[in-house]
Amino acid sequence: MVLGLPDTPIVNVLLIVVASGVVWVGSGWLEQAAERLAAYYGLPAVVQGSVVVAVGSSFPELASVVVAALAGVFEMGVGAVVGSAIFNVLVIPGLSGLAKDEPLEANRTVVYKEAQFYMISVSALVVTFALAVIYAPVPDTTLVGEVTRPLAMLPLLLYGLYLFIQWQDVSDHAAERVDVPVAREWGRLAASLLVILVAVHVLVGGLESLGRTFGVPEFLAGVTVLAAATSLPDTLVSVRSARADNGATSLGNVLGSNTFDLLVAVPVGVLIVGSVPIDFATAVPMLAALTAATVLLFTILRTDLSLTTVESYTLLATYALFVAWVVAETVGATSVIRGG
């Protein structure tokens, strides 16, 4: 039961739709505040997209992990992070590329620094899960390990390195600051984060109830519906940036959001609950799919440092194939994922 309402499929579907809409509204407030604060502090476009806007627009994923962990459905939260990461690198750039009549321009900073550091982030999470299987195996299981708080600190330390690199870029950048009511914008930012947190709480509760009713696995619900819903802020920010002819901010937001999701959102959930079991046989195939999606985006962006209409449709079609594969795994039509 969510918010004291009847626990029926219709009510839960309505709650999911309303909560998704509230996330969208909150993301609009967040985007405005983040952009104005970035202008006030004179941040470069890539740093604005990959850190300031990315961290803010990734708050729904962080909230989903925290809420799911506290509700005892951590697997749904992890599914939301992985699914959101795949959604981000395939759907958001695809929609951003289609939002313009001409190709969406990238640059070498986005392609080489942001994309490559993001691929390192994926590898770091795989290593963290592998260390859990090696040093904290769950008895009477195969390839299942406990990710403990010390292990969760490894990706967090790597994110600290990422912030240090971005800080170095800011220190070398000279930009004219824009005068804005900074206190009001920080207040708007805080209000938007609170709105998103409440909406995600309702969203997770509705999905959990629907999953129990129809027997939908938590991971599937997280990797599809919850992932798409929590990616709404990223979608809104990137598409609007693309329409404003700011491809660096649009694509930097996508990659920066994914880096934050993998290196911060999942570890924070572990820090809250103490330790969580991770099925390596389930996690690795999903992270392999994420790696393949990232390599595809990296290859497309490196070609002429732009994203064309045909390439945008290619990314969207690839995401459709990913969803079809996840459904096939769930119904038993394929058996690439060995866990569960």
C-alpha positions as CSV (number, residue, x, y, z in Angstrom):
1,M,0.0,0.0,0.0
2,V,1.4,3.4,-1.0
3,L,0.3,6.6,0.7
4,G,-2.6,4.7,2.3
5,L,-4.3,4.1,-1.0
6,P,-5.9,0.8,-2.0
7,D,-3.3,-1.7,-3.2
8,T,-4.9,-2.4,-6.6
9,P,-3.3,-2.5,-10.1
10,I,-5.2,0.5,-11.4
11,V,-4.2,2.6,-8.4
12,N,-0.6,1.6,-8.6
13,V,-0.5,2.4,-12.4
14,L,-1.9,5.8,-11.7
15,L,0.6,6.4,-8.9
16,I,3.4,5.4,-11.3
17,V,2.2,7.8,-14.0
18,V,1.7,10.7,-11.5
19,A,5.0,10.1,-9.8
20,S,6.8,10.1,-13.2
21,G,5.1,13.4,-14.0
22,V,6.2,14.9,-10.7
23,V,9.8,13.7,-11.4
24,W,9.6,15.5,-14.7
25,V,8.4,18.7,-13.0
26,G,11.1,18.5,-10.4
27,S,13.7,17.9,-13.0
28,G,12.6,21.2,-14.7
29,W,13.3,23.1,-11.5
30,L,16.5,21.3,-11.0
31,E,17.7,22.0,-14.6
32,Q,17.0,25.8,-14.2
33,A,18.8,26.0,-10.9
34,A,21.8,24.0,-11.9
35,E,22.3,25.9,-15.1
36,R,22.1,29.3,-13.4
37,L,24.4,28.2,-10.6
38,A,26.9,26.9,-13.1
39,A,26.7,30.2,-14.9
40,Y,27.2,32.1,-11.6
41,Y,30.3,30.1,-10.8
42,G,31.7,30.3,-14.4
43,L,32.0,26.6,-15.1
44,P,33.0,25.3,-18.5
45,A,30.2,23.7,-20.6
46,V,31.5,20.2,-20.3
47,V,32.0,20.4,-16.5
48,Q,28.5,22.0,-16.2
49,G,27.0,19.0,-18.0
50,S,29.2,16.2,-16.6
51,V,29.2,17.3,-12.9
52,V,26.7,20.0,-11.9
53,V,23.7,19.1,-14.1
54,A,24.6,15.4,-14.2
55,V,24.7,15.0,-10.4
56,G,21.5,16.9,-10.0
57,S,19.6,15.0,-12.8
58,S,21.0,11.7,-11.4
59,F,19.4,12.3,-8.1
60,P,16.3,10.1,-9.0
61,E,18.7,7.1,-9.6
62,L,20.4,7.7,-6.2
63,A,17.0,8.1,-4.6
64,S,15.7,4.9,-6.2
65,V,18.7,2.9,-4.8
66,V,18.3,4.4,-1.3
67,V,14.5,3.9,-1.2
68,A,14.8,0.4,-2.6
69,A,17.5,-0.5,-0.1
70,L,15.4,0.7,2.8
71,A,12.4,-1.1,1.4
72,G,14.3,-4.4,1.2
73,V,14.2,-4.5,-2.6
74,F,17.8,-3.4,-3.3
75,E,17.9,-5.5,-6.5
76,M,15.3,-3.2,-8.0
77,G,17.4,-0.2,-7.2
78,V,20.5,-1.8,-8.8
79,G,18.4,-2.7,-11.8
80,A,17.3,0.9,-12.1
81,V,20.9,2.1,-12.1
82,V,22.1,-0.4,-14.8
83,G,18.9,0.1,-16.9
84,S,19.2,3.9,-16.5
85,A,22.8,3.8,-17.6
86,I,21.9,1.8,-20.7
87,F,18.9,4.1,-21.3
88,N,21.2,7.1,-21.0
89,V,23.8,6.0,-23.5
90,L,21.3,4.8,-26.1
91,V,18.0,6.6,-25.8
92,I,19.0,10.1,-24.6
93,P,21.7,10.7,-27.2
94,G,19.3,9.3,-29.8
95,L,16.5,11.7,-28.8
96,S,19.0,14.6,-28.5
97,G,20.3,13.9,-32.0
98,L,16.7,13.9,-33.4
99,A,15.9,17.1,-31.6
100,K,18.1,19.0,-34.1
101,D,17.8,19.3,-37.9
102,E,21.6,19.1,-38.2
103,P,24.0,16.7,-36.6
104,L,24.6,17.1,-32.9
105,E,28.1,18.3,-32.4
106,A,30.5,16.6,-29.9
107,N,34.1,17.5,-29.0
108,R,37.3,15.7,-28.1
109,T,36.8,16.4,-24.4
110,V,33.5,14.6,-24.4
111,V,34.7,11.7,-26.5
112,Y,38.1,11.1,-25.0
113,K,37.8,12.2,-21.3
114,E,34.2,11.7,-20.4
115,A,33.5,8.6,-22.4
116,Q,36.7,6.9,-21.5
117,F,36.5,7.7,-17.8
118,Y,32.9,6.3,-17.9
119,M,34.2,3.0,-19.4
120,I,36.7,2.9,-16.5
121,S,33.8,3.3,-14.1
122,V,32.0,0.3,-15.6
123,S,35.2,-1.8,-15.1
124,A,35.6,-0.5,-11.6
125,L,32.2,-1.7,-10.6
126,V,32.8,-5.2,-12.2
127,V,36.1,-5.4,-10.2
128,T,34.2,-4.4,-7.0
129,F,31.6,-7.2,-7.6
130,A,34.4,-9.7,-8.4
131,L,36.2,-8.8,-5.1
132,A,32.9,-9.4,-3.2
133,V,32.7,-12.9,-4.8
134,I,36.3,-13.7,-4.0
135,Y,36.6,-12.3,-0.4
136,A,33.0,-12.3,0.9
137,P,31.2,-15.3,-0.8
138,V,27.7,-16.1,0.3
139,P,27.7,-19.7,1.7
140,D,25.9,-22.4,-0.3
141,T,25.7,-20.2,-3.5
142,T,27.6,-20.0,-6.7
143,L,29.2,-16.6,-7.8
144,V,27.3,-14.6,-5.1
145,G,29.2,-12.3,-2.9
146,E,28.5,-9.7,-0.2
147,V,29.4,-6.1,-1.2
148,T,30.5,-4.7,2.1
149,R,31.0,-1.1,3.1
150,P,34.8,-1.2,2.6
151,L,34.4,-2.6,-0.9
152,A,31.8,0.1,-1.6
153,M,34.4,2.7,-0.9
154,L,36.5,1.7,-3.9
155,P,34.1,3.2,-6.6
156,L,33.5,6.2,-4.3
157,L,37.3,6.9,-4.2
158,L,37.4,6.6,-8.0
159,Y,34.6,9.2,-8.2
160,G,36.7,11.4,-6.0
161,L,39.5,11.2,-8.7
162,Y,36.9,12.1,-11.3
163,L,35.9,15.2,-9.4
164,F,39.6,16.1,-9.0
165,I,40.1,15.9,-12.7
166,Q,37.1,18.1,-13.3
167,W,38.3,20.6,-10.7
168,Q,41.6,20.9,-12.5
169,D,39.7,21.7,-15.7
170,V,37.8,24.4,-13.8
171,S,41.0,25.9,-12.4
172,D,42.4,26.2,-15.9
173,H,39.2,27.8,-17.3
174,A,38.6,31.5,-17.4
175,A,34.9,32.5,-17.9
176,E,32.8,35.5,-17.2
177,R,30.5,34.9,-14.3
178,V,26.8,35.7,-14.6
179,D,25.1,37.5,-11.7
180,V,22.1,35.5,-10.4
181,P,20.2,35.4,-7.1
182,V,22.4,32.6,-5.8
183,A,20.6,31.9,-2.5
184,R,17.2,31.6,-4.3
185,E,18.7,29.2,-6.9
186,W,20.2,27.0,-4.2
187,G,16.8,27.0,-2.5
188,R,15.2,26.0,-5.8
189,L,17.7,23.2,-6.2
190,A,17.0,21.9,-2.7
191,A,13.3,22.0,-3.3
192,S,13.6,20.1,-6.6
193,L,15.6,17.4,-5.0
194,L,13.0,17.0,-2.2
195,V,10.2,16.8,-4.8
196,I,12.1,14.1,-6.8
197,L,12.9,12.1,-3.6
198,V,9.2,11.9,-2.6
199,A,8.1,11.1,-6.2
200,V,10.7,8.3,-6.5
201,H,9.5,6.9,-3.1
202,V,6.0,6.6,-4.5
203,L,7.3,5.3,-7.8
204,V,9.2,2.4,-6.2
205,G,6.3,1.6,-3.9
206,G,3.9,1.4,-6.9
207,L,6.3,-0.8,-8.9
208,E,6.9,-3.1,-6.0
209,S,3.2,-3.6,-5.6
210,L,2.6,-4.3,-9.3
211,G,5.6,-6.7,-9.3
212,R,4.0,-8.7,-6.4
213,T,0.6,-8.7,-8.2
214,F,1.8,-9.9,-11.6
215,G,5.0,-11.8,-10.6
216,V,7.4,-9.4,-12.3
217,P,10.9,-9.9,-11.0
218,E,12.3,-6.9,-9.1
219,F,15.4,-6.6,-11.4
220,L,13.2,-6.5,-14.5
221,A,11.0,-3.8,-13.1
222,G,14.1,-1.8,-12.1
223,V,16.0,-2.2,-15.4
224,T,13.0,-1.2,-17.5
225,V,10.2,0.9,-16.0
226,L,12.0,2.4,-13.0
227,A,15.1,3.1,-15.1
228,A,13.1,4.9,-17.7
229,A,11.2,6.9,-15.2
230,T,14.3,8.0,-13.2
231,S,16.0,9.0,-16.4
232,L,13.4,11.6,-17.2
233,P,15.5,14.5,-15.7
234,D,18.6,13.4,-17.8
235,T,16.4,13.2,-20.9
236,L,14.9,16.6,-20.3
237,V,18.3,18.3,-19.7
238,S,20.1,16.7,-22.6
239,V,17.3,17.3,-25.2
240,R,16.9,20.9,-24.2
241,S,20.7,21.4,-24.3
242,A,20.8,19.8,-27.8
243,R,18.0,22.2,-29.0
244,A,20.1,25.1,-27.7
245,D,23.0,24.0,-29.9
246,N,25.1,22.9,-26.8
247,G,26.1,19.4,-27.7
248,A,29.0,19.3,-25.2
249,T,26.6,19.9,-22.3
250,S,24.0,17.5,-23.7
251,L,26.4,14.6,-24.1
252,G,28.5,15.5,-21.1
253,N,25.3,15.2,-18.9
254,V,24.7,11.7,-20.2
255,L,28.2,10.4,-19.5
256,G,28.6,12.3,-16.3
257,S,25.2,11.0,-15.0
258,N,26.3,7.4,-15.7
259,T,29.6,7.9,-14.0
260,F,27.7,9.2,-10.9
261,D,25.2,6.4,-11.0
262,L,27.8,3.6,-11.1
263,L,30.4,5.1,-8.7
264,V,28.1,6.8,-6.2
265,A,24.5,5.6,-6.3
266,V,25.2,1.9,-5.9
267,P,27.9,2.3,-3.2
268,V,25.7,4.8,-1.2
269,G,23.0,2.1,-1.1
270,V,25.5,-0.4,0.3
271,L,26.7,2.1,2.9
272,I,23.2,2.6,4.1
273,V,22.2,-1.1,4.5
274,G,25.7,-2.3,5.5
275,S,26.1,-5.1,2.9
276,V,24.2,-6.5,0.0
277,P,24.5,-9.8,-1.9
278,I,25.4,-9.4,-5.6
279,D,24.9,-12.3,-8.0
280,F,28.0,-12.0,-10.3
281,A,26.4,-14.3,-12.9
282,T,23.5,-11.7,-13.2
283,A,25.6,-8.5,-12.9
284,V,28.3,-9.3,-15.4
285,P,26.1,-10.0,-18.4
286,M,24.1,-6.8,-17.7
287,L,27.3,-4.8,-17.3
288,A,28.6,-6.4,-20.5
289,A,25.5,-5.1,-22.3
290,L,26.2,-1.7,-20.8
291,T,29.8,-1.8,-22.0
292,A,28.7,-2.8,-25.5
293,A,26.2,0.1,-25.6
294,T,28.9,2.5,-24.4
295,V,31.4,1.3,-27.1
296,L,28.7,1.8,-29.7
297,L,28.1,5.4,-28.5
298,F,31.8,6.1,-28.3
299,T,32.3,4.8,-31.9
300,I,29.5,6.9,-33.3
301,L,30.6,10.0,-31.5
302,R,34.2,9.6,-32.6
303,T,33.1,9.5,-36.3
304,D,33.3,13.2,-37.3
305,L,32.7,14.1,-33.6
306,S,29.0,14.4,-34.3
307,L,25.7,12.4,-34.1
308,T,23.6,12.2,-37.2
309,T,20.0,11.3,-37.7
310,V,20.8,7.8,-38.9
311,E,23.1,7.2,-36.0
312,S,20.4,8.5,-33.6
313,Y,17.9,6.0,-34.9
314,T,20.6,3.3,-34.6
315,L,21.0,4.0,-30.9
316,L,17.2,3.9,-30.4
317,A,16.9,0.6,-32.3
318,T,19.7,-0.9,-30.1
319,Y,17.8,0.0,-27.0
320,A,14.7,-1.7,-28.3
321,L,16.8,-4.8,-28.9
322,F,18.1,-4.6,-25.3
323,V,14.6,-4.4,-23.8
324,A,13.5,-7.4,-26.0
325,W,16.5,-9.3,-24.7
326,V,15.7,-8.6,-21.0
327,V,12.1,-9.7,-21.6
328,A,13.3,-12.8,-23.3
329,E,15.6,-13.6,-20.3
330,T,12.7,-13.1,-17.9
331,V,10.3,-15.5,-19.7
332,G,13.0,-18.0,-20.3
333,A,13.3,-17.7,-24.0
334,T,17.1,-17.1,-23.7
335,S,19.5,-18.0,-20.9
336,V,22.5,-15.7,-21.2
337,I,22.0,-14.6,-17.6
338,R,22.9,-17.5,-15.3
339,G,22.0,-16.0,-12.0
340,G,18.7,-15.9,-10.2
